[in-house]
Amino acid sequence: MMALTATVGAAAWNPYQSAEAPQHHNMRLVGYNDLDGRPAYHPWVEKQGNKYILYVAHHTGFAINHLTGIEEANGTSIIDVTNPARPVYLYHIPGAPAPDNEARHARTCQVGGLWYLLRTTGQISHDLYDVTNPAAPTFQKTIVAIGSTDPPP
């Protein structure tokens, strides 16, 4: 799970924190998204135009995508965090089939007016997506098939 935080002058009461949770100093929770219960790894925030988009890589596992109602292999979640108090879950790109279904790394870059996401697909490949519209990413191609000596397609 991922929580967004901001520095403040004094510790504030946190409605999401139990009495048994560790103490915090000079921070308060400002927003929250449960990522459909997927374990998060390597979050990456990118300013795309006038929006801040969070790309979250996930470890292995499966969960129901609340946007589609379909169980999917953990992969990459895309969340609009422009308003950190109200993050909006935009899309989930599923991971590879089991057993190697994680997508541990996700990074973005801008080329001209387009935005691209490079992510691992387990230990199978590195895949490239056009995320210019982060709510509707489109697969572009496999960049590297790990363990393959063949050139990429």
OpenMM code with the backbone's topology and positions (N, CA, C; nanometers):
from openmm import Vec3, app, unit

residues = "MET MET ALA LEU THR ALA THR VAL GLY ALA ALA ALA TRP ASN PRO TYR GLN SER ALA GLU ALA PRO GLN HIS HIS ASN MET ARG LEU VAL GLY TYR ASN ASP LEU ASP GLY ARG PRO ALA TYR HIS PRO TRP VAL GLU LYS GLN GLY ASN LYS TYR ILE LEU TYR VAL ALA HIS HIS THR GLY PHE ALA ILE ASN HIS LEU THR GLY ILE GLU GLU ALA ASN GLY THR SER ILE ILE ASP VAL THR ASN PRO ALA ARG PRO VAL TYR LEU TYR HIS ILE PRO GLY ALA PRO ALA PRO ASP ASN GLU ALA ARG HIS ALA ARG THR CYS GLN VAL GLY GLY LEU TRP TYR LEU LEU ARG THR THR GLY GLN ILE SER HIS ASP LEU TYR ASP VAL THR ASN PRO ALA ALA PRO THR PHE GLN LYS THR ILE VAL ALA ILE GLY SER THR ASP PRO PRO PRO".split()
positions = [
    Vec3(0.0839, -0.1179, 0.0000),
    Vec3(0.0000, 0.0000, 0.0000),
    Vec3(0.0882, 0.1240, 0.0000),
    Vec3(0.0385, 0.2319, -0.0553),
    Vec3(0.1139, 0.3549, -0.0689),
    Vec3(0.0395, 0.4661, 0.0033),
    Vec3(0.1104, 0.5448, 0.0827),
    Vec3(0.0517, 0.6611, 0.1481),
    Vec3(0.1299, 0.7839, 0.1070),
    Vec3(0.0621, 0.8930, 0.0800),
    Vec3(0.1260, 1.0186, 0.0462),
    Vec3(0.1357, 1.1011, 0.1730),
    Vec3(0.2491, 1.1643, 0.1958),
    Vec3(0.2672, 1.2427, 0.3168),
    Vec3(0.3200, 1.3810, 0.2842),
    Vec3(0.3039, 1.4731, 0.3768),
    Vec3(0.3594, 1.6079, 0.3628),
    Vec3(0.4136, 1.6510, 0.4978),
    Vec3(0.5189, 1.7292, 0.4967),
    Vec3(0.5782, 1.7786, 0.6203),
    Vec3(0.4920, 1.8917, 0.6758),
    Vec3(0.4705, 1.8872, 0.8080),
    Vec3(0.3960, 1.9929, 0.8765),
    Vec3(0.4686, 2.0259, 1.0055),
    Vec3(0.4272, 2.1330, 1.0720),
    Vec3(0.4956, 2.1777, 1.1923),
    Vec3(0.4769, 2.0874, 1.3122),
    Vec3(0.3627, 2.0239, 1.3257),
    Vec3(0.3373, 1.9381, 1.4409),
    Vec3(0.2660, 1.8121, 1.3950),
    Vec3(0.2868, 1.7056, 1.4686),
    Vec3(0.2218, 1.5785, 1.4338),
    Vec3(0.0710, 1.5949, 1.4463),
    Vec3(-0.0015, 1.5431, 1.3495),
    Vec3(-0.1473, 1.5539, 1.3491),
    Vec3(-0.2102, 1.4175, 1.3715),
    Vec3(-0.3347, 1.4163, 1.4191),
    Vec3(-0.4070, 1.2915, 1.4365),
    Vec3(-0.4301, 1.2298, 1.2997),
    Vec3(-0.4136, 1.1005, 1.2895),
    Vec3(-0.4247, 1.0292, 1.1628),
    Vec3(-0.5381, 0.9276, 1.1737),
    Vec3(-0.6487, 0.9452, 1.1019),
    Vec3(-0.7616, 0.8525, 1.1144),
    Vec3(-0.7312, 0.7135, 1.0590),
    Vec3(-0.6257, 0.6980, 0.9769),
    Vec3(-0.5913, 0.5686, 0.9189),
    Vec3(-0.4904, 0.4918, 1.0038),
    Vec3(-0.4417, 0.5527, 1.1107),
    Vec3(-0.3362, 0.4920, 1.1915),
    Vec3(-0.3950, 0.4364, 1.3207),
    Vec3(-0.3631, 0.3118, 1.3500),
    Vec3(-0.4124, 0.2510, 1.4735),
    Vec3(-0.3300, 0.2992, 1.5921),
    Vec3(-0.3809, 0.2740, 1.7114),
    Vec3(-0.3095, 0.3133, 1.8327),
    Vec3(-0.1773, 0.2395, 1.8454),
    Vec3(-0.1654, 0.1217, 1.7813),
    Vec3(-0.0424, 0.0423, 1.7892),
    Vec3(0.0609, 0.0835, 1.6846),
    Vec3(0.0260, 0.1735, 1.5935),
    Vec3(0.1175, 0.2127, 1.4858),
    Vec3(0.2351, 0.2927, 1.5423),
    Vec3(0.3487, 0.2894, 1.4732),
    Vec3(0.4655, 0.3656, 1.5188),
    Vec3(0.4360, 0.5151, 1.5258),
    Vec3(0.5069, 0.5826, 1.6121),
    Vec3(0.4933, 0.7269, 1.6248),
    Vec3(0.5489, 0.7944, 1.4995),
    Vec3(0.4989, 0.9141, 1.4701),
    Vec3(0.5522, 0.9928, 1.3601),
    Vec3(0.5762, 1.1345, 1.4111),
    Vec3(0.6713, 1.2005, 1.3507),
    Vec3(0.7066, 1.3362, 1.3914),
    Vec3(0.7092, 1.4259, 1.2685),
    Vec3(0.6457, 1.5427, 1.2791),
    Vec3(0.6482, 1.6442, 1.1747),
    Vec3(0.5939, 1.5960, 1.0406),
    Vec3(0.5030, 1.5002, 1.0425),
    Vec3(0.4403, 1.4532, 0.9189),
    Vec3(0.2949, 1.4215, 0.9472),
    Vec3(0.2139, 1.4286, 0.8424),
    Vec3(0.0749, 1.3878, 0.8525),
    Vec3(0.0336, 1.3260, 0.7200),
    Vec3(-0.0624, 1.2371, 0.7246),
    Vec3(-0.1158, 1.1756, 0.6053),
    Vec3(-0.2025, 1.2781, 0.5324),
    Vec3(-0.1773, 1.2962, 0.4026),
    Vec3(-0.2594, 1.3902, 0.3262),
    Vec3(-0.3440, 1.3201, 0.2207),
    Vec3(-0.3106, 1.1968, 0.1865),
    Vec3(-0.3878, 1.1228, 0.0878),
    Vec3(-0.3536, 0.9759, 0.0961),
    Vec3(-0.4403, 0.8927, 0.0372),
    Vec3(-0.4219, 0.7498, 0.0500),
    Vec3(-0.4884, 0.6784, -0.0665),
    Vec3(-0.4238, 0.5731, -0.1155),
    Vec3(-0.4839, 0.4839, -0.2141),
    Vec3(-0.4352, 0.3443, -0.1816),
    Vec3(-0.5242, 0.2457, -0.1764),
    Vec3(-0.4835, 0.1112, -0.1355),
    Vec3(-0.4255, 0.0279, -0.2502),
    Vec3(-0.4190, 0.0842, -0.3725),
    Vec3(-0.3592, 0.0164, -0.4884),
    Vec3(-0.4203, -0.1217, -0.5113),
    Vec3(-0.5473, -0.1359, -0.4820),
    Vec3(-0.6175, -0.2642, -0.4943),
    Vec3(-0.5516, -0.3727, -0.4099),
    Vec3(-0.4820, -0.3334, -0.3042),
    Vec3(-0.4181, -0.4289, -0.2143),
    Vec3(-0.2879, -0.4876, -0.2683),
    Vec3(-0.2346, -0.4285, -0.3723),
    Vec3(-0.1101, -0.4795, -0.4320),
    Vec3(0.0112, -0.4237, -0.3577),
    Vec3(0.1124, -0.5080, -0.3307),
    Vec3(0.2332, -0.4582, -0.2635),
    Vec3(0.3122, -0.3673, -0.3573),
    Vec3(0.3468, -0.2497, -0.3073),
    Vec3(0.4131, -0.1477, -0.3895),
    Vec3(0.5645, -0.1580, -0.3831),
    Vec3(0.6262, -0.1189, -0.4946),
    Vec3(0.7716, -0.1203, -0.5063),
    Vec3(0.8103, -0.0157, -0.6095),
    Vec3(0.9095, 0.0639, -0.5798),
    Vec3(0.9620, 0.1653, -0.6718),
    Vec3(0.8558, 0.2619, -0.7244),
    Vec3(0.7934, 0.3414, -0.6373),
    Vec3(0.7008, 0.4430, -0.6875),
    Vec3(0.7781, 0.5521, -0.7616),
    Vec3(0.7159, 0.6092, -0.8627),
    Vec3(0.7803, 0.7123, -0.9442),
    Vec3(0.6754, 0.8171, -0.9790),
    Vec3(0.6988, 0.9422, -0.9378),
    Vec3(0.6057, 1.0508, -0.9684),
    Vec3(0.6643, 1.1345, -1.0814),
    Vec3(0.5816, 1.1647, -1.1803),
    Vec3(0.6249, 1.2426, -1.2957),
    Vec3(0.5257, 1.3555, -1.3195),
    Vec3(0.5764, 1.4765, -1.3426),
    Vec3(0.4892, 1.5883, -1.3794),
    Vec3(0.4669, 1.5802, -1.5297),
    Vec3(0.3439, 1.5525, -1.5680),
    Vec3(0.3064, 1.5419, -1.7082),
    Vec3(0.2095, 1.6545, -1.7385),
    Vec3(0.2583, 1.7587, -1.8044),
    Vec3(0.1749, 1.8769, -1.8287),
    Vec3(0.1418, 1.9417, -1.6963),
    Vec3(0.0120, 1.9570, -1.6669),
    Vec3(-0.0281, 2.0188, -1.5406),
    Vec3(-0.0718, 1.9157, -1.4371),
    Vec3(-0.0375, 1.7901, -1.4588),
    Vec3(-0.0743, 1.6829, -1.3656),
    Vec3(0.0501, 1.6137, -1.3110),
    Vec3(0.0355, 1.5576, -1.1920),
    Vec3(0.1394, 1.4736, -1.1328),
    Vec3(0.0869, 1.3306, -1.1346),
    Vec3(0.1610, 1.2431, -1.2011),
    Vec3(0.1184, 1.1051, -1.2176),
    Vec3(0.2153, 1.0142, -1.1432),
    Vec3(0.1593, 0.9251, -1.0620),
    Vec3(0.2360, 0.8284, -0.9851),
    Vec3(0.2315, 0.6939, -1.0563),
    Vec3(0.3494, 0.6385, -1.0848),
    Vec3(0.3626, 0.5053, -1.1444),
    Vec3(0.4178, 0.4146, -1.0348),
    Vec3(0.3484, 0.3062, -1.0055),
    Vec3(0.3876, 0.2171, -0.8968),
    Vec3(0.4100, 0.0765, -0.9502),
    Vec3(0.5318, 0.0256, -0.9327),
    Vec3(0.5639, -0.1120, -0.9692),
    Vec3(0.5219, -0.2027, -0.8533),
    Vec3(0.4807, -0.3254, -0.8862),
    Vec3(0.4318, -0.4178, -0.7835),
    Vec3(0.5104, -0.5483, -0.7829),
    Vec3(0.5106, -0.6125, -0.6650),
    Vec3(0.5672, -0.7465, -0.6485),
    Vec3(0.4679, -0.8510, -0.6999),
    Vec3(0.5104, -0.9772, -0.6988),
    Vec3(0.4265, -1.0863, -0.7486),
    Vec3(0.2948, -1.0963, -0.6725),
    Vec3(0.1972, -1.1535, -0.7390),
    Vec3(0.0665, -1.1754, -0.6789),
    Vec3(-0.0442, -1.1426, -0.7769),
    Vec3(-0.1657, -1.1568, -0.7294),
    Vec3(-0.2839, -1.1289, -0.8093),
    Vec3(-0.3825, -1.0516, -0.7239),
    Vec3(-0.4606, -0.9651, -0.7841),
    Vec3(-0.5652, -0.8917, -0.7127),
    Vec3(-0.6729, -0.8519, -0.8133),
    Vec3(-0.7906, -0.8233, -0.7606),
    Vec3(-0.9006, -0.7752, -0.8443),
    Vec3(-0.8732, -0.6291, -0.8791),
    Vec3(-0.8799, -0.5970, -1.0069),
    Vec3(-0.8707, -0.4590, -1.0524),
    Vec3(-1.0086, -0.3976, -1.0312),
    Vec3(-1.0193, -0.3006, -0.9394),
    Vec3(-1.1516, -0.2437, -0.9081),
    Vec3(-1.2109, -0.1662, -1.0254),
    Vec3(-1.1303, -0.1285, -1.1228),
    Vec3(-1.1819, -0.0574, -1.2396),
    Vec3(-1.2501, -0.1515, -1.3386),
    Vec3(-1.2041, -0.2780, -1.3440),
    Vec3(-1.2586, -0.3738, -1.4411),
    Vec3(-1.3334, -0.4895, -1.3758),
    Vec3(-1.3067, -0.5137, -1.2462),
    Vec3(-1.3668, -0.6275, -1.1770),
    Vec3(-1.2998, -0.7594, -1.2104),
    Vec3(-1.1865, -0.7543, -1.2806),
    Vec3(-1.1157, -0.8744, -1.3242),
    Vec3(-0.9904, -0.8950, -1.2392),
    Vec3(-0.9653, -1.0223, -1.2009),
    Vec3(-0.8416, -1.0527, -1.1301),
    Vec3(-0.7257, -1.0455, -1.2295),
    Vec3(-0.6211, -0.9713, -1.1911),
    Vec3(-0.5054, -0.9515, -1.2784),
    Vec3(-0.3773, -0.9777, -1.2019),
    Vec3(-0.2758, -1.0207, -1.2765),
    Vec3(-0.1423, -1.0340, -1.2185),
    Vec3(-0.0922, -0.8950, -1.1817),
    Vec3(-0.0287, -0.8834, -1.0656),
    Vec3(0.0260, -0.7550, -1.0244),
    Vec3(0.1219, -0.7039, -1.1313),
    Vec3(0.1166, -0.5766, -1.1586),
    Vec3(0.2003, -0.5179, -1.2624),
    Vec3(0.2380, -0.3767, -1.2265),
    Vec3(0.1738, -0.2787, -1.2922),
    Vec3(0.2038, -0.1379, -1.2704),
    Vec3(0.0734, -0.0608, -1.2540),
    Vec3(0.0610, 0.0127, -1.1430),
    Vec3(-0.0553, 0.0980, -1.1193),
    Vec3(-0.0206, 0.2407, -1.1581),
    Vec3(-0.1210, 0.3117, -1.2123),
    Vec3(-0.1028, 0.4508, -1.2524),
    Vec3(-0.2084, 0.5333, -1.1793),
    Vec3(-0.1614, 0.6326, -1.0995),
    Vec3(-0.2497, 0.7108, -1.0149),
    Vec3(-0.2236, 0.8594, -1.0377),
    Vec3(-0.3294, 0.9374, -1.0538),
    Vec3(-0.3174, 1.0826, -1.0636),
    Vec3(-0.3112, 1.1367, -0.9208),
    Vec3(-0.1985, 1.1972, -0.8839),
    Vec3(-0.1795, 1.2524, -0.7490),
    Vec3(-0.1683, 1.4051, -0.7532),
    Vec3(-0.2272, 1.4656, -0.8567),
    Vec3(-0.2243, 1.6116, -0.8685),
    Vec3(-0.2810, 1.6748, -0.7426),
    Vec3(-0.3915, 1.6205, -0.6931),
    Vec3(-0.4463, 1.6609, -0.5639),
    Vec3(-0.4141, 1.5470, -0.4679),
    Vec3(-0.3061, 1.5599, -0.3899),
    Vec3(-0.2646, 1.4486, -0.3046),
    Vec3(-0.3683, 1.4073, -0.2007),
    Vec3(-0.4609, 1.4940, -0.1675),
    Vec3(-0.5668, 1.4574, -0.0732),
    Vec3(-0.6695, 1.3647, -0.1368),
    Vec3(-0.6746, 1.3619, -0.2712),
    Vec3(-0.7713, 1.2789, -0.3425),
    Vec3(-0.7055, 1.2122, -0.4638),
    Vec3(-0.6147, 1.1168, -0.4379),
    Vec3(-0.5523, 1.0475, -0.5512),
    Vec3(-0.6563, 0.9699, -0.6307),
    Vec3(-0.6385, 0.9666, -0.7626),
    Vec3(-0.7338, 0.8992, -0.8512),
    Vec3(-0.6623, 0.7842, -0.9223),
    Vec3(-0.7090, 0.6634, -0.8975),
    Vec3(-0.6532, 0.5440, -0.9615),
    Vec3(-0.6982, 0.5445, -1.1070),
    Vec3(-0.6026, 0.5557, -1.1997),
    Vec3(-0.6356, 0.5684, -1.3414),
    Vec3(-0.6346, 0.4359, -1.4169),
    Vec3(-0.5336, 0.3517, -1.3888),
    Vec3(-0.5167, 0.2322, -1.4719),
    Vec3(-0.4231, 0.1343, -1.4034),
    Vec3(-0.4420, 0.0060, -1.4351),
    Vec3(-0.3488, -0.0980, -1.3920),
    Vec3(-0.3065, -0.1765, -1.5150),
    Vec3(-0.1747, -0.1818, -1.5397),
    Vec3(-0.1202, -0.2643, -1.6471),
    Vec3(-0.0829, -0.3973, -1.5839),
    Vec3(-0.1489, -0.5064, -1.6219),
    Vec3(-0.1206, -0.6355, -1.5590),
    Vec3(0.0236, -0.6808, -1.5821),
    Vec3(0.0710, -0.7622, -1.4891),
    Vec3(0.2021, -0.8241, -1.5022),
    Vec3(0.1941, -0.9464, -1.5915),
    Vec3(0.3065, -1.0152, -1.6026),
    Vec3(0.3141, -1.1378, -1.6830),
    Vec3(0.2399, -1.2503, -1.6113),
    Vec3(0.2116, -1.3603, -1.6815),
    Vec3(0.1487, -1.4747, -1.6157),
    Vec3(0.2385, -1.5295, -1.5040),
    Vec3(0.1783, -1.6026, -1.4108),
    Vec3(0.2543, -1.6639, -1.3002),
    Vec3(0.3566, -1.7605, -1.3578),
    Vec3(0.4659, -1.7891, -1.2920),
    Vec3(0.4959, -1.7442, -1.1566),
    Vec3(0.5720, -1.6121, -1.1520),
    Vec3(0.6151, -1.5605, -1.2649),
    Vec3(0.7008, -1.4415, -1.2668),
    Vec3(0.6202, -1.3199, -1.3095),
    Vec3(0.5203, -1.2821, -1.2283),
    Vec3(0.4252, -1.1819, -1.2730),
    Vec3(0.4466, -1.0433, -1.2152),
    Vec3(0.5601, -1.0177, -1.1555),
    Vec3(0.5806, -0.8848, -1.0990),
    Vec3(0.6335, -0.7884, -1.2048),
    Vec3(0.6279, -0.6611, -1.1718),
    Vec3(0.6837, -0.5560, -1.2569),
    Vec3(0.7585, -0.4616, -1.1636),
    Vec3(0.8752, -0.5047, -1.1185),
    Vec3(0.9448, -0.4381, -1.0084),
    Vec3(0.9955, -0.2977, -1.0380),
    Vec3(1.0096, -0.2611, -1.1623),
    Vec3(1.0651, -0.1289, -1.1947),
    Vec3(0.9763, -0.0595, -1.2976),
    Vec3(0.9584, 0.0713, -1.2785),
    Vec3(0.8797, 0.1517, -1.3717),
    Vec3(0.9390, 0.2923, -1.3734),
    Vec3(0.9761, 0.3379, -1.4921),
    Vec3(1.0307, 0.4727, -1.5082),
    Vec3(0.9701, 0.5360, -1.6326),
    Vec3(0.9571, 0.6686, -1.6291),
    Vec3(0.8985, 0.7398, -1.7409),
    Vec3(0.9950, 0.8446, -1.7947),
    Vec3(0.9707, 0.8842, -1.9187),
    Vec3(1.0457, 0.9952, -1.9769),
    Vec3(0.9604, 1.0584, -2.0860),
    Vec3(0.9939, 1.1820, -2.1185),
    Vec3(0.9249, 1.2535, -2.2247),
    Vec3(1.0147, 1.2591, -2.3473),
    Vec3(0.9586, 1.2285, -2.4618),
    Vec3(1.0299, 1.2389, -2.5887),
    Vec3(0.9412, 1.3227, -2.6795),
    Vec3(0.9845, 1.4440, -2.7094),
    Vec3(0.8979, 1.5356, -2.7835),
    Vec3(0.7758, 1.5651, -2.6990),
    Vec3(0.6580, 1.5502, -2.7550),
    Vec3(0.5350, 1.5735, -2.6798),
    Vec3(0.4740, 1.4475, -2.6230),
    Vec3(0.5459, 1.3345, -2.6321),
    Vec3(0.4925, 1.2069, -2.5842),
    Vec3(0.5616, 1.1624, -2.4564),
    Vec3(0.4885, 1.0850, -2.3748),
    Vec3(0.5417, 1.0285, -2.2513),
    Vec3(0.5473, 0.8772, -2.2650),
    Vec3(0.6579, 0.8200, -2.2167),
    Vec3(0.6762, 0.6752, -2.2258),
    Vec3(0.7073, 0.6161, -2.0887),
    Vec3(0.6583, 0.4945, -2.0682),
    Vec3(0.6852, 0.4160, -1.9485),
    Vec3(0.7686, 0.2951, -1.9900),
    Vec3(0.8805, 0.2751, -1.9242),
    Vec3(0.9608, 0.1548, -1.9413),
    Vec3(0.9467, 0.0767, -1.8123),
    Vec3(0.9049, -0.0485, -1.8227),
    Vec3(0.8865, -0.1296, -1.7025),
    Vec3(0.9342, -0.2715, -1.7272),
    Vec3(0.9720, -0.3351, -1.6184),
    Vec3(1.0066, -0.4762, -1.6286),
    Vec3(0.8778, -0.5563, -1.6262),
    Vec3(0.8813, -0.6697, -1.6898),
    Vec3(0.7705, -0.7649, -1.6836),
    Vec3(0.8302, -0.8919, -1.6267),
    Vec3(0.8284, -0.9002, -1.4928),
    Vec3(0.8953, -1.0103, -1.4239),
    Vec3(1.0419, -1.0113, -1.4625),
    Vec3(1.0945, -1.1282, -1.4800),
    Vec3(1.2314, -1.1407, -1.5288),
    Vec3(1.2281, -1.1883, -1.6737),
    Vec3(1.1206, -1.1478, -1.7429),
    Vec3(1.0992, -1.1898, -1.8803),
    Vec3(1.1456, -1.0837, -1.9790),
    Vec3(1.1082, -0.9567, -1.9541),
    Vec3(1.1362, -0.8534, -2.0533),
    Vec3(1.1312, -0.7144, -1.9920),
    Vec3(1.1668, -0.6171, -2.0725),
    Vec3(1.1441, -0.4753, -2.0462),
    Vec3(1.0494, -0.4293, -2.1560),
    Vec3(0.9357, -0.3731, -2.1162),
    Vec3(0.8343, -0.3332, -2.2128),
    Vec3(0.8164, -0.1826, -2.2115),
    Vec3(0.7838, -0.1282, -2.3282),
    Vec3(0.7649, 0.0147, -2.3470),
    Vec3(0.6177, 0.0431, -2.3735),
    Vec3(0.5620, 0.1415, -2.3005),
    Vec3(0.4236, 0.1848, -2.3164),
    Vec3(0.4200, 0.3342, -2.3446),
    Vec3(0.3269, 0.3767, -2.4272),
    Vec3(0.2988, 0.5184, -2.4439),
    Vec3(0.1991, 0.5546, -2.3348),
    Vec3(0.2392, 0.6457, -2.2444),
    Vec3(0.1518, 0.6880, -2.1346),
    Vec3(0.1203, 0.8372, -2.1451),
    Vec3(0.1205, 0.8869, -2.2691),
    Vec3(0.0853, 1.0271, -2.2901),
    Vec3(-0.0516, 1.0540, -2.2289),
    Vec3(-0.1436, 0.9599, -2.2445),
    Vec3(-0.2706, 0.9613, -2.1727),
    Vec3(-0.2585, 0.8521, -2.0667),
    Vec3(-0.2222, 0.8877, -1.9426),
    Vec3(-0.1973, 0.7850, -1.8409),
    Vec3(-0.3193, 0.7008, -1.8052),
    Vec3(-0.4385, 0.7463, -1.8400),
    Vec3(-0.5593, 0.6677, -1.8137),
    Vec3(-0.5833, 0.5635, -1.9220),
    Vec3(-0.5031, 0.5678, -2.0298),
    Vec3(-0.5187, 0.4719, -2.1395),
    Vec3(-0.3820, 0.4408, -2.2012),
    Vec3(-0.2918, 0.3782, -2.1241),
    Vec3(-0.1591, 0.3471, -2.1791),
    Vec3(-0.1685, 0.2469, -2.2937),
    Vec3(-0.0762, 0.2591, -2.3882),
    Vec3(-0.0757, 0.1654, -2.5002),
    Vec3(0.0619, 0.0995, -2.5110),
    Vec3(0.0604, -0.0327, -2.5215),
    Vec3(0.1828, -0.1094, -2.5383),
    Vec3(0.2468, -0.0715, -2.6710),
    Vec3(0.3783, -0.0474, -2.6681),
    Vec3(0.4515, -0.0132, -2.7903),
    Vec3(0.5327, -0.1322, -2.8404),
    Vec3(0.6220, -0.1825, -2.7530),
    Vec3(0.7010, -0.2984, -2.7922),
    Vec3(0.7837, -0.3491, -2.6756),
    Vec3(0.8318, -0.4713, -2.6916),
    Vec3(0.9257, -0.5284, -2.5959),
    Vec3(1.0637, -0.4789, -2.6358),
    Vec3(1.1339, -0.4198, -2.5405),
    Vec3(1.2670, -0.3649, -2.5670),
    Vec3(1.3725, -0.4736, -2.5538),
    Vec3(1.3683, -0.5469, -2.4440),
    Vec3(1.4670, -0.6519, -2.4190),
    Vec3(1.3940, -0.7738, -2.3652),
    Vec3(1.4140, -0.8860, -2.4271),
    Vec3(1.3647, -1.0125, -2.3727),
    Vec3(1.4801, -1.0714, -2.2929),
    Vec3(1.4682, -1.0728, -2.1621),
    Vec3(1.5764, -1.1169, -2.0732),
    Vec3(1.6112, -1.2608, -2.1002),
    Vec3(1.7389, -1.2894, -2.1118),
    Vec3(1.7855, -1.4246, -2.1374),
    Vec3(1.7855, -1.4621, -2.2846),
    Vec3(1.7385, -1.3727, -2.3690),
    Vec3(1.7323, -1.3992, -2.5123),
    Vec3(1.8538, -1.3412, -2.5819),
    Vec3(1.9028, -1.4092, -2.6807),
    Vec3(2.0115, -1.3565, -2.7621),
    Vec3(1.9567, -1.2992, -2.8922),
    Vec3(1.8243, -1.3124, -2.9108),
    Vec3(1.7626, -1.2579, -3.0310),
    Vec3(1.7457, -1.1084, -3.0173),
    Vec3(1.7571, -1.0321, -3.1281),
    Vec3(1.7322, -0.8885, -3.1196),
    Vec3(1.5853, -0.8638, -3.0890),
    Vec3(1.5532, -0.7498, -3.0243),
    Vec3(1.4137, -0.7206, -2.9950),
    Vec3(1.3326, -0.7081, -3.1225),
    Vec3(1.2004, -0.7359, -3.1134),
    Vec3(1.1137, -0.7269, -3.2320),
    Vec3(1.1004, -0.5840, -3.2813),
] * unit.nanometer
topology = app.Topology()
chain = topology.addChain("A")
for resn in residues:
    res = topology.addResidue(resn, chain)
    for name in ("N", "CA", "C"):
        topology.addAtom(name, app.Element.getBySymbol(name[0]), res)
